[in-house]
Amino acid sequence: MTRVEDTLARMPTVDISSRVVHDAYARLDHASTTQGITMGKNDLWIAASALVVDATLLTMDDDFGHLVPQGLRLERVQEAALRSEP
């Protein structure tokens, strides 16, 4: 539990009530819908938050790939890499 708490303490937090996050959300939602892609609202919040703090979004699927041209930094994590012992 201590290890998890230490890791979380080092992560940035994002106030999703801020205008800049709302603008990023709207821009990413528009970019998705114009490409015919319907994203889950939680995924949009995650992507907008990562975009605003210039974080790299780690994912195990292809749900965010179409947002890279919008400035989202993305890294695909392979499931096997998560299974290795610390």
WOBEL-V82156 format. One record per residue. N is the residue number from 1. RES is the residue in three letters. PHI is phi as a letter, one per 20 degrees, with the letter a starting at -180 (999 if undefined). PSI is psi as a letter, one per 40 degrees, with the letter a starting at -180 (NA if undefined). D_FIRST is the distance of its C-alpha to the first C-alpha in whole Angstrom. Layout:
N:RES:PHI:PSI:D_FIRST
N:RES:PHI:PSI:D_FIRST
//
This chain:
1:MET:999:d:0
2:THR:f:d:4
3:ARG:f:d:5
4:VAL:f:d:5
5:GLU:f:d:6
6:ASP:f:d:9
7:THR:f:d:10
8:LEU:f:d:11
9:ALA:f:d:12
10:ARG:e:e:15
11:MET:e:i:16
12:PRO:f:i:19
13:THR:d:i:20
14:VAL:c:h:23
15:ASP:e:h:25
16:ILE:f:e:27
17:SER:e:e:29
18:SER:f:i:31
19:ARG:f:d:34
20:VAL:f:d:33
21:VAL:f:d:30
22:HIS:f:d:33
23:ASP:f:d:36
24:ALA:f:d:33
25:TYR:g:d:32
26:ALA:f:d:36
27:ARG:f:d:37
28:LEU:f:d:35
29:ASP:f:d:36
30:HIS:f:d:39
31:ALA:f:d:39
32:SER:f:d:37
33:THR:f:d:40
34:THR:f:e:43
35:GLN:e:e:42
36:GLY:m:f:42
37:ILE:d:h:38
38:THR:d:h:36
39:MET:d:i:33
40:GLY:f:i:30
41:LYS:f:d:30
42:ASN:f:d:26
43:ASP:f:d:26
44:LEU:f:d:29
45:TRP:f:d:27
46:ILE:f:d:24
47:ALA:f:d:27
48:ALA:f:d:29
49:SER:f:d:25
50:ALA:f:d:25
51:LEU:f:d:29
52:VAL:f:d:29
53:VAL:e:e:26
54:ASP:l:f:28
55:ALA:e:i:24
56:THR:e:h:25
57:LEU:e:h:24
58:LEU:e:h:22
59:THR:b:i:23
60:MET:d:e:24
61:ASP:c:a:27
62:ASP:d:e:30
63:ASP:f:d:30
64:PHE:d:e:30
65:GLY:g:d:32
66:HIS:f:e:35
67:LEU:e:e:34
68:VAL:g:d:34
69:PRO:f:e:37
70:GLN:e:e:36
71:GLY:o:e:34
72:LEU:f:h:31
73:ARG:e:h:29
74:LEU:c:i:28
75:GLU:c:h:26
76:ARG:e:h:26
77:VAL:d:h:23
78:GLN:e:h:24
79:GLU:g:d:22
80:ALA:f:d:23
81:ALA:f:d:21
82:LEU:e:e:18
83:ARG:e:e:18
84:SER:f:i:19
85:GLU:f:i:16
86:PRO:f:NA:14
//
